[in-house]
């Protein structure tokens, strides 16, 4: 599969499908994004429930299954994962995260654009997601519409 290149400030961000060797970088990106981008909207306890700081928690979790089931893209800068997104077969955007130090540079938009191409290629007319309060303005700006607010319970 071909993934586009995105040029940022004289550096190149490469989008491609994930590899097994990207998993630690993906998990690191997720942890960093939740703990340092979501502070305004969620308490420390909520962030820890959503994204435990111990990376080994992710190996035995549902993440392993999602890597098998979902189509996952990574954004790489100098061979390091700086963002990722994944899509279920039904057009549901399961996760989309960018390292806090790399946010607001168009990386998430490019990841979402590529997921949209996958969705159209699979014959779906639209994508859906459950977005955090922090991510809602991003999804609003990309044409997603709020259907309902919900409160998720994670780890009790």
C-alpha positions in Angstrom: 0.0 0.0 0.0 1.3 3.5 -0.8 1.2 6.2 1.9 1.8 9.8 1.1 4.7 11.9 2.4 4.0 15.1 4.4 6.7 17.8 4.5 7.0 19.8 7.7 9.4 22.6 8.3 12.1 21.1 6.1 11.6 17.7 7.7 9.7 14.8 6.2 6.9 13.0 8.0 6.3 9.6 6.4 3.0 7.9 6.8 2.9 4.1 6.4 1.2 1.0 7.6 2.5 -0.1 11.0 5.0 -2.9 11.6 5.5 -5.0 14.6 8.7 -3.0 15.4 6.5 0.2 15.7 4.5 -1.1 18.7 6.6 0.4 21.5 6.7 3.8 19.7 2.9 3.7 19.2 2.3 2.9 22.9 4.8 5.6 23.9 2.9 8.1 21.6 -0.4 7.2 23.2 0.8 7.5 26.7 2.5 10.9 26.0 -0.6 12.2 24.2 -3.0 11.2 26.9 -0.9 12.4 29.8 0.4 15.7 28.3 -2.4 16.8 25.9 -5.5 15.8 27.9 -4.6 17.5 31.3 -7.1 20.3 30.7 -10.1 18.0 30.4 -9.3 15.0 32.6 -8.0 14.4 36.1 -4.7 12.5 36.7 -6.8 9.5 37.9 -8.9 9.5 34.7 -5.7 9.7 32.5 -4.1 6.9 34.4 -7.2 4.7 33.9 -7.2 5.5 30.2 -3.5 5.2 29.7 -1.4 3.4 32.4 2.2 4.6 32.5 3.6 1.0 32.5 4.1 -0.1 28.9 3.8 -3.8 29.7 0.1 -3.2 30.5 -0.5 -2.8 26.8 1.1 -6.1 25.8 -1.6 -8.3 27.5 -4.4 -5.8 26.8 -6.9 -5.5 24.0 -4.3 -3.5 22.1 -2.7 -6.7 20.9 -6.0 -7.8 19.4 -6.7 -4.3 17.9 -3.3 -4.4 16.1 -4.4 -7.6 14.4 -7.9 -6.5 13.6 -7.5 -2.8 12.7 -5.7 -1.1 9.9 -3.0 1.0 11.7 -1.0 3.8 10.2 2.1 5.5 11.7 3.6 8.9 11.2 7.3 8.8 11.4 9.8 11.6 11.8 13.5 10.6 11.6 12.4 6.9 12.0 10.5 7.6 15.2 6.7 7.2 15.7 5.3 10.7 16.2 1.7 9.8 15.5 -0.6 6.9 14.7 -4.2 6.2 13.8 -6.2 3.0 13.3 -9.4 2.1 11.6 -11.8 -0.8 12.1 -13.2 -2.5 9.1 -16.6 -0.8 9.6 -15.1 2.7 9.3 -14.7 3.4 13.0 -11.6 5.5 13.9 -10.5 3.6 16.9 -7.4 5.7 17.9 -5.7 8.8 16.5 -2.9 10.3 18.6 0.1 12.6 17.9 3.0 13.3 20.3 2.4 16.6 22.2 5.6 18.0 20.8 4.4 17.3 17.2 0.8 18.5 17.5 -0.7 21.3 15.4 1.5 20.5 12.4 -1.0 18.7 10.2 0.1 15.2 11.1 -3.3 14.1 12.6 -5.1 15.6 9.6 -2.9 13.6 7.2 -3.5 10.4 9.2 -7.2 11.0 9.1 -7.2 11.8 5.4 -5.5 8.5 4.7 -8.0 6.6 6.9 -10.8 8.3 4.9 -9.3 6.9 1.7 -9.2 3.4 3.3 -12.9 3.9 4.3 -14.0 4.9 0.9 -12.0 2.0 -0.6 -13.9 -0.4 1.6 -17.2 1.0 0.3 -18.2 3.0 3.5 -19.7 6.4 3.1 -18.5 7.9 6.4 -16.3 7.3 9.4 -17.3 7.4 13.1 -15.4 7.7 16.3 -15.7 8.3 20.0 -13.5 11.4 20.6 -12.2 12.8 23.8 -13.2 16.4 24.8 -9.7 17.5 23.8 -10.0 15.9 20.3 -13.5 17.0 19.6 -12.6 20.4 18.0 -10.2 18.5 15.6 -13.0 16.1 14.6 -15.5 18.9 14.3 -13.1 20.7 11.9 -12.9 17.6 9.8 -16.7 17.3 9.3 -17.6 14.9 12.2 -20.9 15.7 13.9 -21.6 15.1 17.6 -24.3 12.4 17.9 -24.3 12.2 21.7 -22.1 12.7 24.7 -21.1 9.7 26.7 -19.2 8.8 29.8 -16.9 5.8 29.5 -15.9 3.6 32.5 -12.4 2.3 32.2 -10.7 0.1 34.8 -13.6 0.7 37.3 
